[in-house]
Amino acid sequence: MSFPQVRPRRLRTSAPMRRLVAETRIHPAQLVLPMFVKEGLTEPRPIASMPGVVQHSRDSLRKAVVEAVQAGVGGLMLFGVPTSKDEVGSGGCDPDGILNVALRDVIAEVGDATVVMSDLCLDEFTSHGHCGVLAPDGSVDNDATLAVYGDMAVAQARAGAHMLGTSGMMDGQVGAVRTALDNEGFQDVSILAYTAKYASTFFGPFRQAVESSLQGDRMTYQQDGANGREAIRETLLDLAEGADIVMVKPALPYLDVISDVRAAVDVPVAAYQISGEYSMIEVAAANGLIDRERAILETLTSIRRAGADIVLTYWAVEAAGLVSRR
């Protein structure tokens, strides 16, 4: 048989050759580590549904953030788990609430050595588990929630957060938070908008991690998984309201949406490799079904290839080590 002169396999002949021509790369600075801190703990508590991930005590959180910074990760996203909740999620606005205390701890430990981010949502703090306050009929009251988000944003900024993750999927949330921050002199605090956050079954392990009280679902405010074009509409609205970075969540089931958002905007695009994505791989690897480290790198590469500039992943520290050894 005669073969053409062009043989693509020539560029796959060795690991150094493959590295040389790789179109997509992962750098530790592009990775953000989500972290949970639980009020009242004296030592870290494993999360059963997320092997290898823990609810931190304040002390273990301090140690873990130093390790993350030393690994070179680009940022840390903090989630607070309070011991008590109420109907309006008042712990989220309380300067002495666990999330705001943890932010001050982290800033005191690592300062500006990394980007310290905080989740700006009420679901961890409400007794009903929804991301906003409820109207008398039990629905989530969008506009009443915006006022609380503004107060929560200012509390987190005062605690030292560099970037706020608006994750509640309320209409107008970015604008409400931007206005509240600017009115209090926090013009330099940036907003990571959870722009296309889908009502996904893959959030399941996360809800155990934050001890969610949710009954029912969030279909009336999180995005419908059948809709892709709607994500572009949400993205453009968030940018008009002042978002600095836009994000798609989950990542793997919505790679097409990441790609479409990347093509539509000129700001950084983030993606969140969420708890269910993480746990599926961990469980499959523990049962000998897949190579764990290869699966970590393959999935992260696919998210980057789709167009994400930043990836939130529970493997951020480990992946930083893996890519540095490649």
C-alpha positions as CSV (number, residue, x, y, z in Angstrom):
1,M,0.0,0.0,0.0
2,S,1.1,3.5,-0.6
3,F,0.7,6.1,2.2
4,P,0.4,9.9,2.0
5,Q,3.4,11.9,3.0
6,V,1.5,13.4,5.9
7,R,1.4,11.1,8.9
8,P,-0.3,12.7,12.0
9,R,1.1,9.9,14.2
10,R,4.6,11.3,13.9
11,L,3.6,14.0,16.4
12,R,2.4,11.3,18.9
13,T,5.6,9.2,19.0
14,S,6.7,10.1,22.5
15,A,5.7,12.0,25.6
16,P,8.0,14.9,24.9
17,M,6.7,15.1,21.4
18,R,3.1,15.1,22.6
19,R,3.9,17.8,25.2
20,L,5.6,19.9,22.5
21,V,2.5,20.0,20.3
22,A,-0.2,20.0,22.9
23,E,-3.0,22.5,22.0
24,T,-4.5,22.7,25.5
25,R,-2.5,23.1,28.7
26,I,-3.4,23.2,32.4
27,H,-1.5,25.5,34.7
28,P,-1.9,25.5,38.5
29,A,-2.8,29.2,38.4
30,Q,-5.9,28.4,36.4
31,L,-7.2,26.1,39.1
32,V,-9.4,27.2,42.1
33,L,-9.9,25.0,45.2
34,P,-13.4,24.9,46.7
35,M,-13.2,24.5,50.5
36,F,-15.8,23.8,53.2
37,V,-15.4,25.2,56.8
38,K,-17.8,23.9,59.5
39,E,-18.6,26.0,62.6
40,G,-17.6,24.3,65.8
41,L,-15.3,21.6,64.5
42,T,-12.0,21.0,66.3
43,E,-10.6,18.7,63.6
44,P,-11.5,18.1,59.9
45,R,-14.5,15.9,59.2
46,P,-14.5,13.6,56.1
47,I,-17.4,14.0,53.7
48,A,-18.7,10.5,53.0
49,S,-20.0,11.3,49.6
50,M,-16.8,13.0,48.5
51,P,-13.8,10.8,49.2
52,G,-10.8,12.8,50.1
53,V,-12.7,16.1,50.8
54,V,-13.4,17.3,54.3
55,Q,-15.3,19.9,56.2
56,H,-12.5,21.9,57.7
57,S,-12.2,23.3,61.2
58,R,-10.8,26.8,61.4
59,D,-7.4,25.5,62.3
60,S,-7.3,22.9,59.5
61,L,-8.5,25.4,57.0
62,R,-5.6,27.7,57.8
63,K,-3.1,24.9,57.2
64,A,-4.9,23.7,54.0
65,V,-4.9,27.2,52.4
66,V,-1.1,27.5,53.0
67,E,-0.6,24.1,51.3
68,A,-2.8,25.3,48.4
69,V,-0.9,28.5,47.9
70,Q,2.4,26.6,48.0
71,A,1.1,24.3,45.3
72,G,0.4,27.3,43.1
73,V,-3.3,27.2,42.8
74,G,-4.9,30.4,41.5
75,G,-7.6,30.8,44.0
76,L,-9.7,29.4,46.9
77,M,-13.5,29.4,47.1
78,L,-14.9,29.2,50.6
79,F,-18.2,27.7,51.7
80,G,-19.4,28.1,55.3
81,V,-21.4,25.4,57.2
82,P,-23.1,26.9,60.2
83,T,-24.4,25.1,63.3
84,S,-27.7,26.9,63.2
85,K,-29.9,28.2,60.4
86,D,-33.0,30.4,60.1
87,E,-35.7,31.3,57.5
88,V,-33.7,34.3,56.1
89,G,-30.2,32.9,56.3
90,S,-29.0,35.6,58.7
91,G,-25.8,33.8,59.4
92,G,-24.6,34.7,55.9
93,C,-24.7,38.4,56.8
94,D,-23.4,38.1,60.3
95,P,-19.8,39.4,60.6
96,D,-19.2,36.7,63.2
97,G,-20.9,34.0,61.0
98,I,-18.6,31.1,60.1
99,L,-18.0,32.1,56.5
100,N,-17.0,35.7,57.4
101,V,-14.8,34.5,60.3
102,A,-13.2,31.9,57.9
103,L,-12.5,34.7,55.4
104,R,-10.7,36.7,58.0
105,D,-8.7,33.6,59.0
106,V,-7.7,32.9,55.4
107,I,-6.7,36.5,54.7
108,A,-4.7,36.6,57.9
109,E,-2.9,33.4,56.8
110,V,-2.2,34.0,53.1
111,G,-3.1,37.7,52.5
112,D,-2.8,38.5,48.8
113,A,-0.7,35.4,47.9
114,T,-3.8,34.0,46.1
115,V,-7.3,35.1,45.2
116,V,-9.6,34.5,48.1
117,M,-13.2,34.0,47.0
118,S,-16.4,33.5,48.9
119,D,-19.7,31.8,47.9
120,L,-22.4,34.4,48.0
121,C,-25.6,32.4,48.4
122,L,-28.1,31.7,51.2
123,D,-28.6,28.0,50.8
124,E,-26.1,27.0,53.4
125,F,-27.7,29.4,55.9
126,T,-31.4,29.0,55.4
127,S,-33.5,26.4,57.3
128,H,-35.4,25.6,54.1
129,G,-32.3,25.2,52.1
130,H,-33.2,27.5,49.2
131,C,-30.9,30.1,47.8
132,G,-33.1,33.0,48.7
133,V,-35.8,34.2,51.2
134,L,-39.3,32.8,50.7
135,A,-42.5,34.6,49.9
136,P,-45.7,33.8,51.9
137,D,-46.7,31.2,49.3
138,G,-43.4,29.3,49.7
139,S,-41.8,30.5,46.4
140,V,-38.4,32.1,46.4
141,D,-38.8,35.9,46.4
142,N,-36.3,37.2,43.9
143,D,-36.3,40.9,44.8
144,A,-36.4,40.4,48.5
145,T,-33.4,38.1,48.1
146,L,-31.4,40.7,46.2
147,A,-31.5,43.0,49.3
148,V,-30.0,40.2,51.4
149,Y,-27.4,39.5,48.8
150,G,-26.3,43.1,49.0
151,D,-25.8,42.9,52.7
152,M,-24.0,39.6,52.4
153,A,-21.7,41.0,49.8
154,V,-20.7,43.9,52.0
155,A,-20.1,41.6,55.0
156,Q,-17.8,39.3,52.9
157,A,-15.9,42.3,51.4
158,R,-15.4,43.7,54.9
159,A,-14.1,40.2,55.9
160,G,-11.4,40.5,53.2
161,A,-12.7,38.6,50.2
162,H,-11.1,39.5,47.0
163,M,-13.8,38.0,44.8
164,L,-17.5,37.2,45.4
165,G,-19.2,34.2,43.7
166,T,-22.8,35.1,43.1
167,S,-24.3,31.7,42.9
168,G,-28.0,32.1,43.7
169,M,-29.3,32.5,40.2
170,M,-31.6,35.3,41.1
171,D,-32.4,37.8,38.3
172,G,-30.5,41.0,38.8
173,Q,-28.1,39.6,41.5
174,V,-24.9,40.8,39.9
175,G,-26.2,44.4,39.6
176,A,-27.5,44.3,43.2
177,V,-24.2,43.1,44.5
178,R,-22.1,45.5,42.4
179,T,-24.2,48.4,43.6
180,A,-24.0,47.4,47.3
181,L,-20.2,47.0,47.0
182,D,-19.6,50.3,45.2
183,N,-21.8,52.2,47.7
184,E,-19.7,50.9,50.6
185,G,-16.4,51.7,48.9
186,F,-15.5,48.2,47.7
187,Q,-15.0,49.1,44.0
188,D,-12.0,46.7,43.8
189,V,-13.8,43.6,45.0
190,S,-14.6,41.6,41.9
191,I,-17.6,39.4,41.0
192,L,-17.4,35.9,39.7
193,A,-21.0,35.4,38.3
194,Y,-22.4,31.9,38.4
195,T,-24.0,32.8,35.1
196,A,-25.2,29.5,33.8
197,K,-25.9,27.4,36.9
198,Y,-28.0,24.4,35.9
199,A,-30.5,22.6,38.0
200,S,-28.4,19.4,38.0
201,T,-28.5,16.1,39.8
202,F,-24.7,16.2,40.0
203,F,-25.0,18.6,43.0
204,G,-26.0,15.7,45.3
205,P,-22.7,15.2,47.2
206,F,-22.2,19.0,47.7
207,R,-25.5,19.1,49.5
208,Q,-24.1,16.6,52.0
209,A,-20.9,18.7,52.3
210,V,-22.8,21.8,53.3
211,E,-25.5,19.9,55.3
212,S,-28.2,21.4,53.1
213,S,-31.8,21.5,54.5
214,L,-33.3,21.6,51.0
215,Q,-36.7,20.0,50.5
216,G,-37.8,19.9,46.9
217,D,-35.7,21.4,44.1
218,R,-34.4,24.6,42.6
219,M,-35.9,24.3,39.2
220,T,-37.7,27.7,39.3
221,Y,-34.4,29.6,39.5
222,Q,-31.5,27.5,38.3
223,Q,-31.2,27.0,34.6
224,D,-33.0,24.2,32.7
225,G,-30.5,21.6,31.3
226,A,-32.4,21.6,28.0
227,N,-31.4,25.2,27.2
228,G,-28.1,26.3,25.8
229,R,-29.0,29.6,24.1
230,E,-30.5,30.8,27.4
231,A,-27.0,30.7,28.9
232,I,-25.8,33.3,26.4
233,R,-28.7,35.6,27.4
234,E,-27.9,35.1,31.1
235,T,-24.2,35.8,30.4
236,L,-24.9,39.1,28.6
237,L,-27.2,40.2,31.3
238,D,-24.6,39.5,34.0
239,L,-21.9,41.4,32.0
240,A,-24.2,44.4,31.6
241,E,-24.7,44.4,35.4
242,G,-21.0,44.4,36.1
243,A,-19.7,40.8,36.3
244,D,-16.0,40.5,36.0
245,I,-15.9,36.7,35.3
246,V,-18.7,34.5,34.1
247,M,-19.1,30.8,35.0
248,V,-20.8,27.7,33.8
249,K,-21.7,25.0,36.4
250,P,-21.6,22.0,36.2
251,A,-18.7,21.5,33.7
252,L,-18.6,18.1,32.0
253,P,-22.3,17.8,31.1
254,Y,-22.2,21.4,29.7
255,L,-19.0,21.5,27.7
256,D,-21.0,22.8,24.8
257,V,-22.3,25.7,26.9
258,I,-18.7,26.6,28.0
259,S,-17.7,26.7,24.4
260,D,-20.6,28.9,23.4
261,V,-20.1,31.3,26.3
262,R,-16.4,31.5,25.5
263,A,-17.2,32.5,21.9
264,A,-19.7,35.1,23.0
265,V,-17.6,37.1,25.5
266,D,-14.2,38.7,25.9
267,V,-14.0,38.3,29.7
268,P,-12.5,35.3,31.5
269,V,-14.8,32.2,31.6
270,A,-14.8,29.8,34.5
271,A,-16.3,26.4,34.9
272,Y,-17.0,24.4,38.1
273,Q,-16.2,20.7,38.1
274,I,-18.8,20.0,40.7
275,S,-19.2,17.4,43.5
276,G,-21.0,14.8,41.4
277,E,-18.4,14.9,38.7
278,Y,-15.7,14.5,41.3
279,S,-17.3,11.7,43.2
280,M,-18.1,9.6,40.1
281,I,-14.5,9.5,39.2
282,E,-13.3,8.8,42.7
283,V,-15.8,5.9,43.1
284,A,-15.0,4.5,39.7
285,A,-11.3,4.6,40.4
286,A,-11.7,3.0,43.8
287,N,-13.4,0.1,42.1
288,G,-10.7,-0.3,39.6
289,L,-12.7,0.8,36.6
290,I,-10.6,3.7,35.5
291,D,-7.1,5.2,36.1
292,R,-7.7,7.9,38.6
293,E,-4.9,10.3,37.8
294,R,-5.5,10.0,34.0
295,A,-9.2,10.7,34.6
296,I,-8.4,13.8,36.6
297,L,-6.2,15.2,33.9
298,E,-8.4,14.1,31.0
299,T,-11.5,15.8,32.4
300,L,-9.7,19.0,33.4
301,T,-8.2,19.1,29.9
302,S,-11.6,18.7,28.3
303,I,-13.0,21.6,30.3
304,R,-10.0,23.8,29.4
305,R,-10.3,22.7,25.7
306,A,-14.0,23.7,25.7
307,G,-12.9,27.3,26.5
308,A,-12.7,27.6,30.3
309,D,-9.9,29.9,31.4
310,I,-10.4,29.0,35.1
311,V,-11.6,25.7,36.6
312,L,-12.9,25.2,40.1
313,T,-12.1,21.6,41.1
314,Y,-11.7,19.7,44.3
315,W,-8.6,18.2,42.8
316,A,-6.9,21.7,42.4
317,V,-4.0,21.0,44.7
318,E,-3.4,17.4,43.5
319,A,-3.8,18.4,39.8
320,A,-1.3,21.2,40.3
321,G,1.2,18.6,41.3
322,L,0.3,16.3,38.4
323,V,0.7,18.9,35.7
324,S,4.0,20.1,37.1
325,R,5.4,16.6,36.8
326,R,4.2,16.0,33.3
